[in-house]
Amino acid sequence: MTQLRQRMSEDMQVRNLALNTQLSYLQQVSLFARYFGKSPDLLGREDIRTYQVYLTNEKKLAPGSIHTAIAALRFLYSVTLERDWAPEEVLPLPKKPQKLPIVLGPEEVQQFLGCVLDIKHHAILTTCYAAGLRISEAIQLKPTDIDSQRMVVRVEQGKGQKDRYVMLSPKLLEILRSYWKVRRPVAWLFPGDRAGEPITRDAVRHACAKAHDLSGLSKPVTPHSLRHAFAVHLLEAGADVRTIQLLLGHRSLATTAHYLRIATNKVCATSSPFELLPRPAPTLPPPADPQYF
């Protein structure tokens, strides 16, 4: 490990950045240095610009992936190397397209979950929907996080290293109790194939894809789709946006407010002006003159 990599790693540790963020930033800076074949402290503004053009035009990365690379370089040059550049000028962020998720209806969620045949996979995917959890949060649950006295689920150190509580549905509690009686998990609520480790994200995604094939649903389904459905279904049931923000663990209310653009009771609350128009009978064309020859 070079001195510069060690220093950047320490800078991220003292700022208590999430472990996944640290690993991602180190990887992005390593790719940057490898592209030029030089240490990043020997590279300047023009090199950074060349690299951004390369990521956009040659690698054709999505804006989200470019954001990650730029965030890593911003940290390196502004914090570790203490360059006096304005990061937003030297490392501009590409505009992200505003896309809305495709949301399953309640009947579609029921149809999908009915096709998850393995009891552990059924329990964890049901938890993702019933509690609105990220897949990274669901796999880290412990049996002690299920509080049946207060009817809450404790999410420990979720995204942003924040704890929170979410509601524990009585139906979910029944499913988790049935699952626990069969599998008897100890350290992790959803243990993986390796002893002492929780189930992996890939295992949950694979189970989700298998159930999606069996369900015959035309809409795409991922574990995160169930979290989106949780939020939208709560909105449509009358829950306020602030409550949903707390349940989802969003830092910004604006992030949660995006679901207002999807909920049918918000989007479809006003009738189309077309409904005000009369329905005239279609005008039929006059009959054609008969042809005798």
N, C-alpha and C positions, 0 to 999 in steps of 0.2 A: 504494500500500500504506500503510495507516494505521500509526501508531507502535506501537499495541497488537499488530497482526498481525505486524509486524516483530520485536517483542520476543518474542512467543510462538514465532515461527519460530526465532529465535536460541536460545531456551531449549531447544527440541527438538534443535537442531543440537549444542549443547555437551554434551547428554546422549546424543548419537549414536543417537537413535531412527532406526529404519528409514525410508527415504525414503517408502515407501508409507504408513507410520504418520503421518508429518508431513503429507503431503498430505491424508490422511483427516481428521486432527484439525482442520486449518485449514478444510476444507470444512464440517465439523460445526459449528464455532463460527460460521462465516459464515451458515449456515442459522439458527442460534439468534438471531443479531443481526438478520437479515432478518425473522424472524417478529415481533419487537417493534419493528423500525424504530429501534433504538437501539444505541449501543455497549455491549458486554457489561460494561464497567466501571461503567455506570450502572444495571445490573440487579442485583437482589438475590435472596434466598432464595425469596420468594413467586413471583417471575418464573420461577425455575428449576422450581419445582413445577408452575406452570401449563404450562410447556413440556413437562414429562414427561407430564402428563395428555394434552396435545395429541398427542404422539407415540404414546401408548398407545391412546387412545380414538378420535381422529379420523384420524390417519395409519394406525393399526392396523399399526404396524411389528412385525416379529418381535423377540423378546427379544434375539437376537444383534445386530440393527441398533441397538436401543436401548442396548445395552452400549457400542457404539462411540461413540455420541453422548455418553453419560455419561462415558466415559473421557476424551474430548476436553475436556468442561467441567470435569472434576476437575483436569486438567492446567492449564487456563487459570486457574482460581480459586485453586488451592493453590500452583502454582509461579509462574506469570507475574504474577498479581495479588496473590499472597501473602496471601490472605484467611485469617483464623484459624478458619475453619469446619472441622468434622470432615467430610471428604468423604463418608464412608459414611452420615452422618446427613442431610446436605443432598441428596446425590445417591445414593440407594439403587439397587442393581442389581436388575432384575427376575429372578425365578427362571426359569432356562432349563429347558425340558422335556428329559428324558433320553431321547434317541432312539438306537437302534442302527442302524448302516448295514446295508443289504441287500448281502450279500456273494456274489460269483460263486463257483461251484465251479471246480476246475481244468479240467474239461471245458468249462465255459462260457467260461472265459478263452481257452482254445484256439480255441473256436468263434468268439469275438468277434475275436481277433487275425487269424484266417484270413480275415476279411471286410474287413480294412484293406488296400485295394488299392494305394495309393500307397506307394512304397518308403520315402520319408522319414517319412511318417505312421506306417507300420508299425514303423519303427525306433524312433521316439520313444515310441510307446505301449507297445511291448514293453519299452523301458527303464523306463517308469513302473512296470510290473509286476515285471520281473526284478530291479530294484534298489530298489523301494519308494519312488520319488521323488515329490515334489510336482511339479505341473506347472510351477510357478515355478522349480524347481531343474532340471528336465529341459531346459527351453528355454535355460537359461544354460550348458549344458555346452559345453566346448571339446574339440577332438580330443585335446589334451594331457591332459585329465582321465581318459582311458581308459588305464589302466596295465596292459598285458597281461603285463608281467614279474611284477608282484606280484598280478595278477588282482583288482584293485580299481578302483572308480570314485571319483574325488575329487569331492565335492560342496563347492564353494567358496561360502562365505557364504550358507548356506541360511537357513531361517527362524530369526530370533533372531540373525542375523549370526554363525553358527557354521559352521566347516568340519567335515567328517566324511568318513569313507571307508565305502563299502558294497562288498559282494562283487560281482565281475564274473563272471557266469555264462559258462561256455565257450560255451553255445548263443547267448547274447546277443552275445558277442564275434564269433562267426561272422556273425551278422546285421549287426552294425555294420561289420564288414570288407567284407561284400558291398555294403552301402549306400555305404561310403566309396569303393569302387572305381567305383561308378556316378556319384556326385554330386561327389566330391572336395571336400568342405567345407574351408575354410581357417580363418577366424577363429572361427566358431561351428560346433559339430557339426551343429546343425540350423538352417541359415540361413533367414531369412524372405524375402519378396518384395522388401523394400527392401534395397538394397545396404548391407552392413556391419552389419545388424541381425539378431538371431535371430528365429526363428519366433515368432509371437504366440500368446498363450494362446487367443484366439478361434479361430485357425486350427486349433489342436489340438483344441479342443472341437468345432468343426464336423466335423473328420475323424472324431472319436469318435462323434458323432451319426449320421453317414452310415453308418459301419460297424455301428452298433447297429441301424439300420433293415434293413440287409442280413442281419444275423445272425438276426433273428427272435426274439431273446431277449425273454422277458417281463419280466425284471428290468431296472431302470434301470442304465445304464452311463455313467459319466463318467471322465475321467482319474484322479480321486481314488478312484473305485471300485477301480481297479487297485492302488492303494496299500493300500487296506483288504484286498483279496484277498491281497496279498503278506504282510501281517502275520498274517492268520488262517491262511493255508496254512502259514506257518512254525510257528505254534503247534501246528497239527494234526500237523506232522511231528516235533514233539518239541523245538523250540527253546525256550529259557527266555525269560521275559519281559524280563529285564535286557538280554540280547543284542539282542532285537527293539527295545527302547527305544533302544539306541545306533545301530542301523541306521536307524531312522526319524527319529532326531534329536529325540526328544521331550525336553522339559526335565524333565517330571515322570513318574515311573514310574506314577502313578495314571492318566495318560492312556493309556499302553500297556495297562494292566491291563483297560481296558474291553473289549479283544478277547477276554479270557477268557470273557466272557458270550456270545460268538458261536461260538467254536471248538467243533466238534462233539465232539471227544474230551474236552472239559471238560463241556459241557452234557449230553451223552448218555452219560457214563461210568457213570451209575447207571441201573438199569432202573426203569421205572415200576412202582408197586405193582400196577397192573392185570395185569402179567405173572404175578403170583403167584396170581391167581384162576383157578379151573378154568373151563373153557369149557362151560357147560351148554347143552344143545340148547334152542333157543327153544321156549317153551310155546305150543302151537297152541290157539286157541280151539275149544271144542267145536262140532261141526257144528250148523248151525241146523236146527230142525225143518222138515220139508217143508211147503210151503204147498199145500193142495189147492183153495183157492178164493180 
